[in-house]
Amino acid sequence: MGSKSKPLRLKKKSKREEIVKDRISELPDSILCHMLSFIPTEYAVRTSILSTRWKSIWASVPNLDFEYRDDSVLLADEYDSESYAGFFTFVDRVLSCRDPLDIKKCRLHCDCRKEDFSRIDGWIRTVIRHNVVKLDLIVKIGLDEDIDQPLELPHCVFMCKTLVVLKVNSNCITYTPPTSGCFPSLKFLHVSVEYPDNDSMEKIFSCCPVLECLTINGMLGLDDVLNFNISVPELRRLRLELKLDCVYNVDIKHTFFVNCPKLESLDIKQDILSNYLFENVKSLVKANVDIWYHFEHDQHACATALLAGFSNVKYLSLSARFLEGGCLPAFDNLSELKLVLYDCYNWDLLTELLKRSPNLEYLVVEHKEYRGCDEDYEEHETYSKHVLYSKQRWRKPESVPVCLISHLKTITIRGFKGYPHEEKLAKYLLKEGQVLSKMTIYNDLAKEFSMSQRASKACRVEFI
């Protein structure tokens, strides 16, 4: 007979085990404030209901994060007026009730009506009085708003001695900086504007004595003709991203004069190529240029001046829609090149770049399809599509470029579709690359290349 099993008895937890200790609340105020600084202010304030310990912790948090985005406000639809009013009341109360401590970072993103400009102006002035270090503003108004008196960025922002980072994205904020003494500590400036004017922008650039990073995003109109003078003595990184509200029948000349002796990185992204004049940019190491639309008028002259301005760079990324081989300078210092090629735009540009870059070590070639190519062919009624298409395809150079013989180590090919001219290009690079150690092809062309002749026996070919 088997022995009878003993009945199971639940072990009673001790009182010590039943009590769940709140260890987080025992942390110092400084650590709790640091934890709350990573969440939106709305949620930080809500922690005040947890216990007496948490009641006023939020008031000492060094970061403020306010956001109210509602498309119905911008589109003049019936928007939630109660929620809208609640947001403005909330920000008012937070700024009036927080401790008189410095603010490290303030992020304010809101869609608004023009009648609330004065309140937003007051918020900005308040955070400036608290010695803010980083200020991030996105302020947009509705499309139906007739702005007779725009929201002017307060002068105290320009004069703030603690401000290091400033980001402004707005369709209603204007800039009237003082004649001297502004932005004494500002190192990072990111401005997004619609239809900028020369005077206010140039005044901002000219009064940033220690600025290191400048980003300009802009929407341009057909009537805008910009002549920007960007002369910033300490600037290290410059990014220009400009779009047109209309790109048809465009014959606009924008000019950018860049005089930045310490500039190291240049990033240009535009719908249509502007005139660029460079002076004192010998420190430039990296350049990225992407021009979307291709027009015939004076593109060659603009492209020549642009590329000549940074012919000493070591790292270069180019889109080929606006370039021709004849406008290329020598890139004697270039070690890394990324070239984006399109269906019908100057594939021989790659050959010209290889010939003019004797010390090139790393090459990335990316093929992107472009619907505009078919439209271009349709405009040339006297030629067949086949003839025009073949004129733009890659052709083998008469002599092997120096970089293929002595320097080029790594080649990456992206977006290839398996067209004959693409295979011809890849096989040529593989065959003539005498010091090539690796070629990576992002396509299923393994069968075509597995037996291809290669100059470097150490070269490894990967297909992804």
Backbone torsions as a table, in degrees:
resi	resn	phi	psi	omega
1	MET	NA	131.2	177.7
2	GLY	-73.6	149.4	178.5
3	SER	-70.9	147.4	179.3
4	LYS	-72.8	135.4	178.9
5	SER	-74.5	143.8	179.6
6	LYS	-75.6	140.8	179.1
7	PRO	-64.5	142.5	179.3
8	LEU	-72.0	138.1	177.0
9	ARG	-123.9	128.9	177.2
10	LEU	-74.2	127.7	179.6
11	LYS	-77.2	124.1	-178.7
12	LYS	-75.7	129.1	179.2
13	LYS	-69.8	143.7	175.7
14	SER	-71.9	159.6	179.3
15	LYS	-60.0	-31.1	-179.4
16	ARG	-66.6	-37.2	179.8
17	GLU	-74.7	-28.7	-177.6
18	GLU	-72.9	-24.3	-178.1
19	ILE	-86.0	119.3	176.2
20	VAL	-91.6	114.8	-174.6
21	LYS	-80.5	132.7	178.1
22	ASP	-86.9	87.8	-176.7
23	ARG	-77.3	-27.5	-178.7
24	ILE	-63.4	-41.1	-178.0
25	SER	-66.7	-16.8	179.6
26	GLU	-82.8	-8.4	-179.8
27	LEU	-68.6	154.5	178.5
28	PRO	-62.7	155.6	179.4
29	ASP	-55.6	-39.4	-176.7
30	SER	-61.3	-38.3	179.7
31	ILE	-73.1	-40.4	177.9
32	LEU	-62.5	-41.8	177.8
33	CYS	-63.6	-39.0	178.3
34	HIS	-63.3	-41.6	178.5
35	MET	-62.5	-44.2	-178.1
36	LEU	-71.5	-17.4	-178.1
37	SER	-70.5	-11.5	-178.4
38	PHE	-93.8	-1.4	-178.6
39	ILE	-119.6	157.8	177.4
40	PRO	-55.8	148.4	-177.1
41	THR	-58.5	-33.7	178.8
42	GLU	-55.4	-43.8	-179.3
43	TYR	-77.3	-32.2	177.1
44	ALA	-62.4	-41.4	179.2
45	VAL	-65.1	-34.6	-178.7
46	ARG	-63.8	-22.6	179.7
47	THR	-67.1	-11.8	-179.1
48	SER	-65.2	-18.0	-179.3
49	ILE	-88.7	-4.2	-176.1
50	LEU	-66.4	-46.4	-179.4
51	SER	-169.9	173.7	177.6
52	THR	-60.5	-35.3	180.0
53	ARG	-58.4	-35.2	-174.8
54	TRP	-94.2	-1.2	-169.1
55	LYS	-56.2	-39.9	-174.8
56	SER	-123.3	12.2	-179.8
57	ILE	-60.4	-42.7	-176.5
58	TRP	-57.2	-27.8	-176.0
59	ALA	-69.8	-11.5	-179.8
60	SER	-111.0	5.1	-179.7
61	VAL	-65.3	130.0	-174.6
62	PRO	-76.3	-15.2	-179.4
63	ASN	-110.5	137.0	175.9
64	LEU	-117.7	134.8	-177.2
65	ASP	-137.8	104.5	-179.0
66	PHE	-116.9	136.0	178.7
67	GLU	-147.7	129.9	171.7
68	TYR	-142.0	103.1	179.6
69	ARG	-118.3	123.7	-177.7
70	ASP	-147.6	109.4	-178.2
71	ASP	-60.9	-29.1	-179.0
72	SER	-65.1	-27.9	175.8
73	VAL	-67.6	-41.0	-178.5
74	LEU	-73.9	-31.6	-175.9
75	LEU	-93.1	6.5	178.1
76	ALA	62.9	27.2	175.6
77	ASP	-83.2	-179.9	174.7
78	GLU	-73.9	103.4	-178.1
79	TYR	-100.5	165.8	-178.3
80	ASP	-75.6	92.0	-176.1
81	SER	-64.7	-31.2	-179.9
82	GLU	-68.2	-44.5	177.8
83	SER	-65.4	-40.2	179.3
84	TYR	-61.3	-49.2	179.4
85	ALA	-64.7	-35.8	179.3
86	GLY	-63.3	-37.6	178.5
87	PHE	-63.2	-47.1	-178.4
88	PHE	-64.9	-38.3	177.6
89	THR	-65.8	-40.2	179.7
90	PHE	-61.1	-47.7	-179.8
91	VAL	-62.8	-41.6	177.5
92	ASP	-56.0	-46.1	-176.3
93	ARG	-69.4	-41.3	179.9
94	VAL	-61.0	-47.2	-177.7
95	LEU	-68.0	-29.1	-179.6
96	SER	-84.1	-23.5	-174.9
97	CYS	-100.8	-14.8	-176.3
98	ARG	-71.4	160.4	-179.1
99	ASP	-65.3	154.3	180.0
100	PRO	-77.4	51.5	179.8
101	LEU	-104.1	162.6	179.0
102	ASP	-65.7	149.5	175.9
103	ILE	-104.7	124.5	179.9
104	LYS	-79.8	-45.8	-176.0
105	LYS	-143.0	135.7	174.6
106	CYS	-129.0	124.9	177.2
107	ARG	-117.5	117.4	179.5
108	LEU	-125.7	109.7	177.3
109	HIS	-120.4	114.0	-178.4
110	CYS	-151.5	144.9	168.7
111	ASP	-94.8	135.6	-171.3
112	CYS	-144.9	176.2	172.5
113	ARG	-110.1	154.6	-172.9
114	LYS	-64.3	-23.0	179.6
115	GLU	-69.0	-10.9	179.9
116	ASP	-102.6	9.0	178.9
117	PHE	-56.6	-40.3	-176.4
118	SER	-64.4	-34.7	179.4
119	ARG	-70.8	-41.2	177.8
120	ILE	-64.0	-40.2	175.7
121	ASP	-57.9	-42.4	178.6
122	GLY	-65.1	-39.2	178.0
123	TRP	-61.2	-46.3	-178.8
124	ILE	-61.0	-43.7	179.7
125	ARG	-63.4	-35.7	-179.8
126	THR	-65.1	-47.4	-178.5
127	VAL	-67.9	-30.7	176.1
128	ILE	-65.6	-39.7	177.8
129	ARG	-63.4	-23.9	179.0
130	HIS	-92.7	21.3	172.5
131	ASN	58.4	47.3	-178.8
132	VAL	-62.0	145.2	179.7
133	VAL	-101.7	-41.0	179.8
134	LYS	-124.2	125.8	-179.5
135	LEU	-126.0	120.3	-176.6
136	ASP	-121.9	110.6	-175.2
137	LEU	-119.1	127.7	164.9
138	ILE	-126.2	111.8	-178.0
139	VAL	-129.9	115.2	-178.5
140	LYS	-124.7	145.0	176.0
141	ILE	-115.5	167.4	-176.4
142	GLY	-69.2	156.3	-178.8
143	LEU	-66.7	-22.6	-177.6
144	ASP	-87.0	-4.6	-174.8
145	GLU	-74.5	129.6	173.2
146	ASP	-99.6	102.8	-172.7
147	ILE	-85.3	98.8	175.3
148	ASP	-84.7	-24.5	177.9
149	GLN	-139.4	96.9	-176.0
150	PRO	-66.9	170.5	177.0
151	LEU	-85.5	109.5	-178.5
152	GLU	-88.8	130.6	177.9
153	LEU	-59.9	122.8	-175.1
154	PRO	-56.7	144.5	179.6
155	HIS	-61.4	-27.5	-179.4
156	CYS	-63.6	-25.3	176.7
157	VAL	-66.0	-45.4	-179.9
158	PHE	-64.2	-31.9	-174.7
159	MET	-94.2	-2.4	-175.1
160	CYS	-63.9	125.5	-177.2
161	LYS	-83.0	-16.0	-177.8
162	THR	-99.8	-12.8	-174.2
163	LEU	-71.5	120.9	-179.1
164	VAL	-110.5	-35.3	-177.8
165	VAL	-125.0	128.0	177.4
166	LEU	-133.2	123.6	175.2
167	LYS	-124.2	125.9	179.8
168	VAL	-133.2	123.5	176.1
169	ASN	-129.6	108.4	-172.9
170	SER	-156.7	149.9	172.8
171	ASN	-106.5	12.0	-177.6
172	CYS	-138.1	-9.5	179.9
173	ILE	-86.7	133.8	175.4
174	THR	-113.3	163.7	-173.9
175	TYR	-126.9	123.2	174.3
176	THR	-133.8	79.5	-176.9
177	PRO	-70.8	153.6	175.7
178	PRO	-66.7	164.6	-175.4
179	THR	-70.8	-23.2	-178.8
180	SER	-157.3	161.5	172.5
181	GLY	80.0	9.9	-175.2
182	CYS	-95.7	160.1	-179.9
183	PHE	47.8	55.5	-176.2
184	PRO	-66.5	-22.6	-177.0
185	SER	-121.3	1.3	-173.4
186	LEU	-69.6	125.0	179.7
187	LYS	-113.9	-24.2	-178.1
188	PHE	-129.1	120.9	179.9
189	LEU	-128.9	124.2	178.4
190	HIS	-127.3	111.5	-176.7
191	VAL	-118.4	124.9	174.1
192	SER	-115.6	117.5	-174.6
193	VAL	-133.6	154.0	173.6
194	GLU	-107.9	122.6	179.2
195	TYR	58.0	62.4	-178.0
196	PRO	-69.8	156.4	175.2
197	ASP	-111.6	151.8	-174.3
198	ASN	-61.5	-47.0	-170.8
199	ASP	-60.2	-52.3	-175.6
200	SER	-66.5	-39.2	-179.4
201	MET	-66.2	-46.0	-179.1
202	GLU	-63.7	-35.9	178.3
203	LYS	-63.5	-39.0	178.4
204	ILE	-64.1	-46.7	-178.0
205	PHE	-63.0	-37.1	-174.1
206	SER	-75.7	-12.0	-176.8
207	CYS	-116.4	37.5	177.9
208	CYS	-122.7	83.1	-171.9
209	PRO	-66.5	-25.1	-177.1
210	VAL	-120.4	15.5	-177.3
211	LEU	-63.7	130.9	-178.5
212	GLU	-112.7	-26.4	-176.2
213	CYS	-136.0	122.6	-178.6
214	LEU	-127.1	126.3	175.4
215	THR	-124.8	129.1	178.3
216	ILE	-123.3	117.0	171.9
217	ASN	-109.2	128.9	-176.8
218	GLY	-145.0	147.5	170.4
219	MET	-105.9	122.7	-175.5
220	LEU	-108.5	145.6	176.1
221	GLY	-101.1	169.2	-178.5
222	LEU	-65.0	-24.7	-178.4
223	ASP	-89.4	-3.9	-178.0
224	ASP	-85.4	129.0	171.5
225	VAL	-126.7	105.4	-174.2
226	LEU	-93.0	138.8	173.0
227	ASN	-134.2	84.0	-174.9
228	PHE	-89.3	135.0	172.9
229	ASN	-111.0	104.0	-178.5
230	ILE	-101.7	92.0	179.5
231	SER	-117.8	97.5	-176.1
232	VAL	-128.9	113.2	-170.4
233	PRO	-64.4	-32.4	-175.2
234	GLU	-104.6	6.7	-173.8
235	LEU	-66.1	129.9	177.7
236	ARG	-105.3	-36.2	-175.6
237	ARG	-130.8	131.4	179.1
238	LEU	-129.5	126.9	177.5
239	ARG	-128.1	125.5	177.8
240	LEU	-120.9	121.0	178.3
241	GLU	-129.5	105.2	-172.6
242	LEU	-124.2	132.3	179.2
243	LYS	-121.1	153.8	176.4
244	LEU	-104.5	142.8	177.3
245	ASP	-77.5	-9.3	175.2
246	CYS	-153.4	133.9	-176.3
247	VAL	-118.3	11.5	-178.4
248	TYR	-97.5	136.3	179.2
249	ASN	53.9	44.1	-176.1
250	VAL	-93.5	131.2	175.4
251	ASP	-140.5	58.7	-175.6
252	ILE	-105.4	138.0	179.3
253	LYS	-112.6	107.9	172.6
254	HIS	-101.2	141.5	-179.1
255	THR	-125.2	132.3	177.3
256	PHE	-121.9	118.1	175.8
257	PHE	-100.1	117.8	-174.8
258	VAL	-113.5	116.7	178.3
259	ASN	-129.0	88.9	-175.1
260	CYS	-137.2	93.2	-172.7
261	PRO	-63.2	-20.2	-179.0
262	LYS	-107.7	12.0	-177.5
263	LEU	-63.9	128.5	-179.3
264	GLU	-112.8	-30.2	-175.7
265	SER	-134.1	131.8	179.9
266	LEU	-128.4	128.1	-178.7
267	ASP	-129.7	115.3	-177.8
268	ILE	-120.6	123.8	176.3
269	LYS	-134.8	113.7	-175.4
270	GLN	-139.3	158.3	171.9
271	ASP	-71.0	-45.1	-178.3
272	ILE	-132.0	137.9	-176.4
273	LEU	-64.3	133.1	176.3
274	SER	-98.6	174.6	172.6
275	ASN	-82.7	130.6	177.9
276	TYR	-122.8	129.0	176.7
277	LEU	-120.4	122.3	-175.7
278	PHE	-111.5	142.5	175.3
279	GLU	-146.9	134.6	179.4
280	ASN	58.3	53.5	176.7
281	VAL	-123.3	35.2	-177.6
282	LYS	-70.2	-14.9	179.2
283	SER	-84.2	-4.1	-175.5
284	LEU	-63.0	128.1	-177.4
285	VAL	-112.8	-35.2	-172.5
286	LYS	-132.2	135.8	178.2
287	ALA	-138.6	139.7	177.7
288	ASN	-133.2	121.2	-176.3
289	VAL	-128.2	124.4	179.0
290	ASP	-136.6	107.2	178.6
291	ILE	-111.5	124.1	-168.7
292	TRP	-78.7	-53.0	-173.7
293	TYR	-95.6	146.4	-178.5
294	HIS	-113.3	117.2	175.1
295	PHE	-125.8	150.7	-173.6
296	GLU	-75.9	-30.0	-169.5
297	HIS	-67.0	111.0	172.5
298	ASP	55.7	21.1	177.5
299	GLN	-66.2	-35.4	-177.2
300	HIS	-61.8	-46.3	-178.9
301	ALA	-65.1	-42.4	179.3
302	CYS	-64.1	-43.2	-178.6
303	ALA	-66.0	-39.5	179.0
304	THR	-61.7	-45.6	179.6
305	ALA	-65.6	-38.7	-179.6
306	LEU	-63.4	-52.3	-176.1
307	LEU	-68.1	-33.4	178.2
308	ALA	-64.2	-26.2	-178.8
309	GLY	-69.3	-25.4	179.5
310	PHE	-131.8	45.1	179.8
311	SER	-72.6	-9.9	-179.0
312	ASN	-94.3	3.8	-174.5
313	VAL	-67.5	157.5	175.6
314	LYS	-98.0	-26.9	-178.5
315	TYR	-126.1	127.3	-174.9
316	LEU	-139.2	133.2	174.7
317	SER	-126.1	127.5	-175.7
318	LEU	-134.1	143.7	164.6
319	SER	-99.5	147.8	-168.7
320	ALA	-100.8	10.6	-177.0
321	ARG	-67.6	-31.1	-172.7
322	PHE	-110.0	4.9	-171.7
323	LEU	-108.6	150.4	170.9
324	GLU	-131.9	153.0	-176.5
325	GLY	-59.1	-31.4	-176.5
326	GLY	-68.9	-14.9	-177.0
327	CYS	-97.0	8.5	-174.8
328	LEU	-89.3	133.4	170.8
329	PRO	-85.4	-177.8	173.7
330	ALA	-83.1	134.9	177.7
331	PHE	-111.7	73.3	-173.2
332	ASP	-68.0	-26.0	-177.8
333	ASN	-96.9	-3.1	-172.8
334	LEU	-68.8	125.6	177.8
335	SER	-114.6	-25.4	179.1
336	GLU	-130.5	130.4	-178.6
337	LEU	-133.1	131.2	168.7
338	LYS	-117.7	124.3	-178.9
339	LEU	-123.6	122.2	177.4
340	VAL	-98.7	117.2	-178.3
341	LEU	-106.3	146.4	-180.0
342	TYR	-117.9	163.8	-170.5
343	ASP	-48.5	-43.9	-170.8
344	CYS	-122.0	20.4	-175.9
345	TYR	-119.9	99.6	160.9
346	ASN	45.8	64.6	175.4
347	TRP	-67.3	-23.7	177.2
348	ASP	-68.0	-8.6	176.1
349	LEU	-59.1	-34.9	178.7
350	LEU	-60.9	-44.1	178.9
351	THR	-59.6	-44.5	-179.2
352	GLU	-64.7	-38.3	178.2
353	LEU	-66.8	-40.5	177.8
354	LEU	-63.0	-40.3	179.7
355	LYS	-66.0	-31.3	-175.4
356	ARG	-97.7	6.4	-178.9
357	SER	-126.8	74.4	-172.8
358	PRO	-64.6	-22.3	-176.4
359	ASN	-107.3	18.3	-178.6
360	LEU	-65.0	131.1	-179.3
361	GLU	-114.5	-31.3	-176.0
362	TYR	-129.3	129.1	-176.9
363	LEU	-129.7	130.7	172.7
364	VAL	-121.5	123.1	177.1
365	VAL	-116.4	124.3	-179.3
366	GLU	-123.3	128.5	179.2
367	HIS	-103.3	122.8	176.6
368	LYS	-119.7	140.5	176.6
369	GLU	-81.2	148.8	-177.0
370	TYR	-140.8	116.9	-177.3
371	ARG	-62.8	-28.0	-178.8
372	GLY	-62.1	-19.6	179.6
373	CYS	-63.3	-44.4	178.5
374	ASP	-61.3	-37.1	178.2
375	GLU	-66.8	-37.1	178.1
376	ASP	-63.3	-39.9	-179.7
377	TYR	-65.3	-39.4	-178.8
378	GLU	-63.7	-26.7	180.0
379	GLU	-74.0	-22.4	-179.5
380	HIS	-97.0	85.1	-174.3
381	GLU	-72.3	-23.3	-175.5
382	THR	-81.8	-9.6	-179.8
383	TYR	-120.9	149.6	176.2
384	SER	-79.5	155.4	178.9
385	LYS	-60.1	-36.5	-177.7
386	HIS	-63.2	-42.3	-178.2
387	VAL	-66.3	-47.0	179.8
388	LEU	-63.8	-39.0	-178.6
389	TYR	-64.0	-42.9	-176.8
390	SER	-68.7	-27.7	-179.8
391	LYS	-67.0	-23.9	-176.0
392	GLN	-95.1	-1.2	-173.8
393	ARG	-85.7	161.0	-175.8
394	TRP	-69.5	139.4	177.3
395	ARG	-126.3	145.0	-178.8
396	LYS	-63.9	131.3	179.1
397	PRO	-69.2	156.5	-179.0
398	GLU	-68.0	-33.1	177.6
399	SER	-133.9	153.8	-177.3
400	VAL	-72.4	126.4	177.5
401	PRO	-59.1	146.4	-176.6
402	VAL	-58.9	-38.7	-176.4
403	CYS	-63.0	-32.8	178.4
404	LEU	-69.1	-28.8	-178.3
405	ILE	-79.6	-37.6	-167.8
406	SER	-126.4	-14.2	-171.5
407	HIS	-131.6	-36.3	-170.7
408	LEU	-65.7	116.4	-174.7
409	LYS	-106.0	-36.7	-173.3
410	THR	-132.4	132.9	177.0
411	ILE	-128.0	130.5	175.2
412	THR	-120.7	128.9	-178.5
413	ILE	-118.2	119.7	-177.7
414	ARG	-118.5	145.2	171.2
415	GLY	72.1	17.0	179.5
416	PHE	-72.5	141.1	-174.0
417	LYS	-101.8	-2.6	-178.9
418	GLY	88.4	15.1	177.7
419	TYR	-68.8	152.9	-177.5
420	PRO	-56.2	-42.3	-178.0
421	HIS	-68.0	-27.8	177.3
422	GLU	-69.5	-45.1	178.8
423	GLU	-63.4	-38.6	178.7
424	LYS	-61.2	-43.1	178.8
425	LEU	-63.6	-49.5	-176.9
426	ALA	-63.0	-41.3	-179.8
427	LYS	-66.9	-35.9	178.2
428	TYR	-64.4	-45.9	179.6
429	LEU	-61.6	-39.3	-179.7
430	LEU	-68.3	-38.7	-177.4
431	LYS	-71.9	-38.6	-172.8
432	GLU	-97.2	-9.6	-179.5
433	GLY	-76.7	93.2	-171.0
434	GLN	-74.4	-24.1	178.1
435	VAL	-115.3	16.1	-178.1
436	LEU	-65.6	128.7	-179.7
437	SER	-106.8	-22.9	-177.5
438	LYS	-157.0	134.2	171.3
439	MET	-126.9	124.8	179.1
440	THR	-113.7	125.5	-178.0
441	ILE	-118.8	121.4	178.7
442	TYR	-90.3	76.2	177.5
443	ASN	-176.7	166.7	-178.4
444	ASP	-94.1	71.6	-179.1
445	LEU	-118.3	24.2	-173.2
446	ALA	-58.7	-42.2	-176.9
447	LYS	-63.9	-36.5	-177.5
448	GLU	-71.0	-32.5	-171.8
449	PHE	-104.3	-11.2	-174.7
450	SER	-61.6	-31.8	-178.6
451	MET	-107.8	11.0	-177.2
452	SER	-67.9	144.7	178.3
453	GLN	-68.9	139.3	178.9
454	ARG	-137.3	142.3	-177.7
455	ALA	-74.5	-35.4	-178.3
456	SER	-98.5	116.9	179.6
457	LYS	-68.8	-21.1	-179.2
458	ALA	-85.0	-4.2	-175.7
459	CYS	-70.6	131.3	177.5
460	ARG	-108.0	127.8	-179.3
461	VAL	-106.2	125.2	179.2
462	GLU	-117.3	142.2	177.5
463	PHE	-119.1	126.4	-176.5
464	ILE	-123.1	NA	NA
